[in-house]
Amino acid sequence: MPRFVDISFTRDISVARVAFSDSGADGVNMGRIGIFKKLWLLRSSRSAGERPLVRSILDSQPKKILELGLGELNRTPQLLSLASQVADGPIHYVGLDRFEARLPEDPAGVTLKEAHSCLQGFGRVQLVPGSPDSTLARLCNHLGWFDLILVSAAIDQAMASRCWFFLQRLTRSHTVVLQESTEDVWEPVSHQNIDDWASQQVLRKVG
């Protein structure tokens, strides 16, 4: 019987699932990624704006992922599930969010306990509470580099601008960086833009 992929995707994280039939002892057969990609993009992406995010995981197969701003966890469990299926090793995920210290004007989001309960089964998961900019300033030298960095719309532009100086130090030539410009619309960020924004932040501090 031919192998097939059955994908079910929903905004409800409690019932989101990705199921594979006859995929072999090691999970998804890498030779079937073309079919997997087509099915996901055509049937499962919630919007065209989300497809760059899904495509980056399918193409780069990241094992170490950093996310700034988890929000209500509408996407993270599904994306970590996808990453864990296509990567050739265990996933290491680091999520930075205010959690319980979220300000009244911030978008809605989950608590630290809720996030940990939802994500703990996807590999090595580190959740760090606090403002992402101050957290990066404190931990940047200890985090190492990442394969994929996500800057979500759950953090405002002013905070994001303060993060680029530190994010620059967490990238390598292969690192993919994506920013959510509006809800569910993801755009790639070039390394040149990161360098420029990091330099602007330095100039603002000096000035």
N, C-alpha and C positions, 0 to 999 in steps of 0.2 A: 504494500500500500504506500502511495507517495506521501512524503512528509508535508505537513501543512502548518500554518500559523493561524491561530484563532485569537484575535485581539478584541478586547472589550474595554472601552474607555469611558469614563464618566467623571463629572465634577465632584461626585461624592467619593471622598478618599476611602470610605469604609468598604466600598464595593468595587473600586477600580481594580482591574486585574489584567494580566497579560499571560495567556496560557499557550503552551507549546506542546504539540503532539508529535511523538516519535522524533524528538530532536537529538537523541543520542545521549550518552552518559555525561557529556560535558556541557549539556545545555543546548543552546541554539547552534546549529550547524553554520559555520561562517560562510559556507558557500551559498546559503540561502538568504543572506543579508539583503540582496537585491529585492527579493520578494517581500521580505519583512519591511523594507523601507517603503516600497510602493504601497503596501497595504496600510501602513501607519499613516503615511502622508495623505492618501486618498480617503481613508475611512475614519481615521482616529484623531487627527489634529483638529483642535477646536476652532482654529482660525488660520488663515493664510499667514498672519503675523507670527504665529507660533512655529511655523515650519523651519525657519532658520535654526531654532533651538533644537528641534528634533533631529534635523539633518546633521547638525554639528556633532551630536552624540553618535549617530550612526556612522559618520565618516571618520571621526577622530578616536572613537572608542575610549573616552577618558576614564582613567582610574582614580584620579585625584581631582575633586570638584570643590570649589568655593562658591558659596551663595551669600550675597548681601541682601537681607530682607526676605524673610520666609512668608510673610503675610498670613493668609488663611490655609496654606498648604494645599492650594488647588492644583499645583503642578508637581511639586517636589517628589512625592511618592512614586508617581508614574514615571518620571524621568530617571529616578534612581533605579527603578525596576528595569527600565530599558537599558541603562548604562551597565547594570550588573549582568545583563544577558549578553551584551555584545563585547564587553571588556575581556581581556585575556588574563585577568587576575582580580583579586578582591578590590572592592570600592572603598575609597577613603573620602568621606564627605565632611566638610566643615561649613556650618551655617551660623551666620552672625545676625542677631536680631535683638531688639529691645525686649521682646516678650512681655513680662509683667510690668516693665518700666515704660511701656509704650505711652506716648503722650496723647492727650485728647484729640489733637489735630492729625495724628497719624492714622493711616488706614487700619482697618480691623485686622486682627491677627490672633494666632493661637498662643497658649501659654507654653512655657518651657517644658512642663510635664507632658502636655499634649503632643508637642513636637517630638519629644524623645520617645514616647509610646508609639507614635506612628512610624518613625523612621529607624528605630533601632535594629530592625531585621534586615537592613540593606547593606550591611558591612560595618566598617569602622566609622561611626558617626560621632562627630564632636560638635556640640551646640554651645555657643558662647553668648551669654546675655550681655546686653549693653549696646550703646550706640556704635554702629559699625566703624565709624571713623576713629573713635577713641580706642576701640578694641584693636583695630589694625595698628594704630600707633604703638600699642602696648605689646602686641604679639607678632608683629611683622617679621622680626628676626628669628622667630621660632617656628613659623609655619612652613617654610620652604616654598618651592614653586608648585604651581598647579597646572593641570592639563586643560581645565575648563573653569572660567570665572564668570559668574552670573551676577549682574547688578540689576536688581528688580526695581519695579516702580513703587515698591513698598517703602523705599527710602527716597527722600526728596532730592532735588537737584543740588541744593546747597550742600547737603551732606555728601552726596556722590562726588562733588567737586573736591571735597577734602580727602576723599579716599584714593584718588588716582595716584598721588605721590607714593603711597604705600603699595598699591596694586602693581605699580610699575616694577617693584622689587620682587613680586611674586610670579612674574611671567618669565618664560623662556621663548625661544623662537617658535616653538610648536604650540604655545598656549593659545587657545581660542577664548576670546573675551566677547561676551554679548551683553547688551544693555536693553532693558525693557523701557521703551520710550513712553508708551501708554499701556494699559492693561492688555496682556496677551499679544503685544506687538514687540517682537525682539529684533534687534539690529546688531550686526557685527561691529565691533570697535577695533580699529586698526592699532597696531603697536605704535605707529607714528602719532596718532591722536593721543594715546596714553602718555607718550613722552611729552607732547606739547602741553597737555593739561597738567601733568606733574610739574613741569617747569613753571607754568603760570601760578601754581599753588606756592611754589618756592618764592617767586617774585612777590606774591601778595604778602607772604610772611616777612620778607625782607623790607618791603615798603611800609 
